[in-house]
Amino acid sequence: MKIKKLKNKLKKSFPAFDVREENNCRIVTGESDNWNDIINACSMCVSKDKNVHVVNDIRYTGKAEEPMRTPVEQDSFLEGKEPDVLVIGGGISGATILRELSKWKVDALLVEKESDLAMHASGRNDGEIHPGVDLAKGSLKQHYVLLGNRLFPDLSDKLDVPFDRCGQYACFTQGALIGFVGLYALKRKYIDGCSDTKIISGRTLRQKEPNSNPDFKFALYNPSAGCICPYGLTIACAENAVQNGAAVSLNTVVTGMTVENGKITAVQTNRGTLHPKIVINAAGVFAEEIAKMANDRFYSIHPRRGTNSILDRKAGRLMNGIASVKVLELHSGHTKGGGLLHTVHGNILAGPDAVETNERENFATTPESINTVFTKQKVTVPDLTERDIITYFTGVRAPDFEEDFIIENGRNTKNLIHCAAIQSPGLTTAPAVAKDVARMAIDILQAQKLVLRNDRFKSERKAPPRLAEMSVAKRNRLIKENPDYGQIVCRCEEISKGEIIDALNAPICVPTVDGVKKRVRPGMGRCQGGFCSPLVAQIIAEHQGIPLEQVTKAGEKAFLLFGETKGGDAQ
Amino acid sequence: MKQYDVTVIGGGPAGLAAAVEAHKNGAKVLLVEREARLGGILKQCIHDGFGLVRFGEKLTGPEYAQRFMQEFKDLQIEASTLTFVTKIERSSEGFLLTLVNREGLSKILSQTIILATGCRERTAKQVFIHGTRPAGVFTAGTAQNFVNLCGCMPTKKCVILGSGDIGLIMARRLTLEGAQVLGVYEIQPTPSGLTRNIHQCLYDYDIPLHLSHTVTRVFGHDRLTGVEVAQVDDNKRPIEETKQFIECDALILSVGLIPENEIAENLGIQTDPHTKGPFCDQNLQTLHDGIFSCGNALHVNDLVDYVSESGETAGRNAAKWKRFNRSFASIEPSDGISYVVPQRINVADENMNTILYFRSAKVFDKVTLQILINEKCVFEKKYNHLRPPEMERLPFDFTAFGLKNTDTVKLLIKEDAQ
């Protein structure tokens, strides 16, 4: 569409906005207090040319977003460092890229502003490893989802992260749709490369998923779909990278960059100024900010939040794989009410929904989100009930308006690589994307110096042992070696003190209640830490040699306690 | 492999009483406790008021527990602390329990099992509190653990949601430790804790109680910075116009207790949807032969005295247990009664003398409780007051009624004509 025509079209719907094209960007301008108008206007301006991106320069005059949350640390820990590669962002993208980089003899550093890895989208993800059945050929998403999906059995094995190829079902109540969906499946199978997709009958579905709605007439079945623990995988990748010589600096926020002659020469952080040779932008919802700092902003991120609920393991029987009811929608946009997924830990996860938002770090949940998901998913499994919910959480996705990934070198800034606009299926694609991004970085470095492979790279990483899942003999042997493995701290998930201490002794130690929870799961069960959180806090305090009141939930500011009672040392 | 007649799981007040009583009735007993010390939740209940019914005096939780622990020790009953039951299997010889502790895994064989696993607290998400997930949201029991066992303050200024007894006790405890308790919010139109606790813990300290109010939202990214409260309508839905922000650093929850019956459920033991505890007969034997239930795992009690009593019933009967075919008449809660324990009478047992524990479904004044057998009234008792938070205890002997397994016993409330 010619820009003039687009201008008119936009004006018709949104008189307050304007669009212009420059440097392969469609820059949308104006002012509005209606966020949905801004999203719709920008989406309207998306070009068919994949190289052209929408940049949202509309000033939002509604309720302003809170400033980006930053760590309290202020020191010179990183001052003057000159890493070969600086990865910004400790989500699944950054962590997998760091691991790929650690296969080379390069000095790679990942910075993450939060107190742990996987604190934003990667820690709030449903964990589905997508089959790619919903994607048509031609997008980066589709290219990488097929590549990524295949990497999981080996990757999860090497990194000791549980992965279950449990299969996914898109279920239909309208039998008449079978012809249409059948054609869709054939196209996906033979043209788009999702080779294992197939139609199964309602009867077959019920054999595999006995609790699914008896009214389902047929389903589109994708055996290659699976699930993994998304934060577990992120942590595992980062730990493995660190074991192989890479570095991770948590609580480190990039505050600015110096760009000279199309090159980033300095990166300012709260922990000092660095001079990396290459910068990789894997900053999730803040990728556009990083691009702006680097003088290379050619896309816009529009945050989209979603809420997931976790159900008690008692309800785990409701679903063995991944499923959702499907209704025919003309506009087959993004997720609207998610699905049901049997997690690798035996819970059922319900969600997520999808709501556009201007707030990148507002993780507050609302009753509406839970209602949306449950209303829809009670059709998938009629026995589903909110009463089984043990927790829920909100994450914010980081799509651009083109709804595809941006994986490319900087357009203006030469030593920058964007790994941006990573949204669903970003967890699935991450291992494949990381290979390419690392390769791009190595190629830039190779032009400057000789970069050799890290011949001492070890692809294996061991997670803390999971005693409750072991054979009697093995568990006994470990307890004999370390009696802490025999002392159960978390009754709901049957986690021992030894496992908690192992988490604290891991290559990346995050000595907070949530840090331990994400690594070895005390507090993930039905009592949600009611019984074990004081015990976990005590184990952390003991391990770190700090008073109990200095132990936090997550990060430095989320303190649990306000010092001693009047009686003082009641212990 | 070590063998026992009775294995008690849980070393709180119910388990201690059960173990002592089983031992006194000649059984070889093992008590398994997950924590390092016996006493269960009583360890952290340092307030008084325990034992009034049983000992006629006001004891603190640790003092009350100590009396049983002393007896337990004097009788030299075997206990295994810091020990977790990880698996229970049935065998022709009895129950095979797999225990895990610092020495490793071990298996024991037991003829009977008494489940005295207590209860857990309902969490914020189980009552659908929304907003952020900061530090500073505690269940009252967790807050009590931090204050009384760890000697640390979980708050300086808090709101308490729910007027359950632990919440009321914590309102007073935190106030005594110098924290500000801004108010107790209760979604129900009536308090859910004991009347004496409302007076002694709230009114005596000028802590406001807001009935028909709830917390709708939590604020704060790191530490909690405030909560939103609202009045609720008759359907317990928050009324938009009454929403109000309260600045505070913690939300303490006392929104109900749930019997811990994961072991029972794994064994396929049927539980009562009203009590969330196993269905039991007059001997507190579950519908599964050889497995007994007592204390808060059976149903949530408000007085520890009755927890001990049910422990003793279970202990005594477990010690005497022999395999024989049971046959049940059922006891059902009817008009005005929310639940009754036990839910079954084993009519094959010549002794049908039992203690009925029940709660009314709402507040009643001047009413008559009736016991019906097959719709025929066989017993009446007048009550001046019946309140849901206050459990009622009624010894009743069914022996003389010649109950059959087809019979249904009903408990109901008749409101007296004014």
Interface residues (C-beta under 8 A of the other chain):
Chain A: R69 K314 E361 F363 A364 T365 T366 P367 I370 E386 I389 I390 T391 Y392 F393 L467 A468 V472 R475 N476 I479 K480 P483 D484 G486 Q487 I488 R491 E494 R526 C527 Q528 G529 G530 F531 S533 P534 Q538 L548 E549 T552 K553 A554 G555 K557 A558 F559 L560 L561 F562 G563 E564 T565 K566 G567 G568 D569 A570 Q571
Chain B: R34 L82 F84 T86 T98 V100 N101 R102 E103 G104 L105 R120 E121 T123 A124 K125 Q126 F128 H130 G131 T132 R133 P134 A135 G136 T139 G141 T142 N145 F146 V147 N148 L149 C150 G151 C152 M153 P154 T155 K156 E177 G178 R217 H221 D222 R223 D249 E265
